[in-house]
Amino acid sequence: MADNRFLNRCLCALLAAASAAMPGLDHAQSVAPGAAVSGGIWKAAVPPKPMRGEFDSLDPLGVAAGARIKADCSLNWINPDDGKRYCFSSGTSLEFFLDMPQTNLRRAQAGWRKLTAARK
């Protein structure tokens, strides 16, 4: 019990010190449940509009294998040679692709030609 009181006093002292050091900090602010919080620390990380990638935003490794694996472009790579964006469905897919990007890109382009020809 004594340990909890000591920890509570330390926590209160730390909060008081933080409030004094940062006058604009209001740790008593609350947000109503369900209310949208605008921006925050993620405002720089979230693009203003959804990103699109080559191959209709399908994972290039899936395309190379003849599969349509949808990717949301949160994991992407931009080809430094032509500036085109490629979207990946997982970090593993992106890492595997980056082991040999030009080779994997050629395989994906060949797979894309087959996928789009099959649609016609």
C-alpha positions as CSV (number, residue, x, y, z in Angstrom):
1,M,0.0,0.0,0.0
2,A,2.8,2.4,0.9
3,D,4.4,1.7,-2.5
4,N,1.2,2.8,-4.3
5,R,1.1,6.1,-2.4
6,F,4.7,6.7,-3.2
7,L,4.2,6.0,-6.9
8,N,1.0,8.2,-7.0
9,R,3.0,11.1,-5.4
10,C,5.8,10.7,-8.0
11,L,3.3,10.6,-10.8
12,C,1.6,13.8,-9.5
13,A,4.9,15.5,-9.2
14,L,5.9,14.5,-12.7
15,L,2.6,15.8,-14.1
16,A,2.9,19.1,-12.2
17,A,6.5,19.5,-13.5
18,A,5.3,18.8,-17.1
19,S,2.5,21.3,-16.8
20,A,4.8,23.9,-15.5
21,A,7.3,23.3,-18.2
22,M,4.7,23.4,-21.0
23,P,2.2,26.1,-20.3
24,G,0.1,25.2,-23.3
25,L,-0.4,21.6,-22.1
26,D,-3.8,20.9,-20.7
27,H,-3.9,17.3,-19.5
28,A,-7.4,17.8,-18.3
29,Q,-8.8,18.1,-21.8
30,S,-11.2,15.4,-22.8
31,V,-12.8,14.3,-26.0
32,A,-16.4,13.2,-26.2
33,P,-16.8,9.5,-27.0
34,G,-17.3,9.1,-30.7
35,A,-16.0,12.6,-31.5
36,A,-13.5,12.8,-34.3
37,V,-10.1,14.2,-33.4
38,S,-8.6,16.2,-36.2
39,G,-5.0,15.8,-37.1
40,G,-3.0,14.8,-34.1
41,I,0.4,13.3,-34.6
42,W,-0.7,11.3,-37.7
43,K,-1.8,14.3,-39.8
44,A,1.5,14.3,-41.6
45,A,1.4,10.6,-42.2
46,V,-2.1,10.3,-43.6
47,P,-2.3,11.4,-47.2
48,P,-5.0,13.9,-48.1
49,K,-6.4,11.5,-50.7
50,P,-6.1,7.8,-51.2
51,M,-3.0,6.7,-53.0
52,R,-3.1,4.7,-56.2
53,G,-0.4,2.4,-57.6
54,E,0.5,0.7,-60.8
55,F,-1.4,-2.6,-61.7
56,D,-4.6,-1.1,-60.3
57,S,-3.0,-1.0,-56.8
58,L,-2.6,-4.8,-56.9
59,D,0.5,-6.3,-55.2
60,P,3.2,-6.7,-57.9
61,L,4.3,-10.2,-56.6
62,G,0.7,-11.4,-56.8
63,V,0.4,-10.0,-60.3
64,A,3.7,-11.7,-61.3
65,A,2.1,-15.0,-60.0
66,G,-1.2,-14.3,-61.9
67,A,-3.2,-13.4,-58.7
68,R,-5.1,-10.2,-57.9
69,I,-4.1,-9.3,-54.4
70,K,-5.5,-5.9,-53.4
71,A,-3.2,-3.5,-51.6
72,D,-4.2,-0.3,-49.9
73,C,-0.9,1.5,-50.7
74,S,0.0,2.0,-47.1
75,L,3.1,0.0,-48.0
76,N,4.5,1.2,-51.3
77,W,7.6,1.7,-53.3
78,I,8.3,4.4,-55.9
79,N,10.6,3.3,-58.7
80,P,13.4,5.9,-58.8
81,D,13.8,5.3,-62.5
82,D,10.3,6.4,-63.6
83,G,8.6,7.7,-60.5
84,K,5.8,5.1,-60.6
85,R,4.3,3.8,-57.3
86,Y,3.8,0.1,-56.5
87,C,1.6,-0.9,-53.7
88,F,2.1,-4.0,-51.5
89,S,-0.3,-6.1,-49.4
90,S,2.3,-6.9,-46.7
91,G,5.7,-5.9,-45.4
92,T,7.0,-9.4,-46.4
93,S,5.9,-8.9,-50.0
94,L,7.6,-5.5,-50.1
95,E,10.8,-6.8,-48.6
96,F,10.9,-9.8,-51.0
97,F,10.3,-7.4,-53.9
98,L,13.1,-5.1,-52.9
99,D,15.6,-8.0,-52.9
100,M,15.6,-7.8,-56.7
101,P,13.2,-4.9,-57.6
102,Q,14.0,-4.7,-61.4
103,T,13.7,-8.4,-61.9
104,N,10.4,-8.6,-59.8
105,L,9.1,-5.6,-61.7
106,R,9.7,-7.3,-65.1
107,R,7.9,-10.4,-63.8
108,A,5.0,-8.3,-62.6
109,Q,4.8,-6.4,-65.9
110,A,4.6,-9.8,-67.8
111,G,2.0,-11.1,-65.3
112,W,0.0,-7.9,-65.8
113,R,-0.1,-8.3,-69.5
114,K,-1.5,-11.8,-69.0
115,L,-4.1,-10.7,-66.5
116,T,-5.3,-7.8,-68.6
117,A,-5.4,-10.0,-71.8
118,A,-7.5,-12.6,-69.9
119,R,-10.0,-9.8,-69.1
120,K,-10.6,-9.0,-72.8
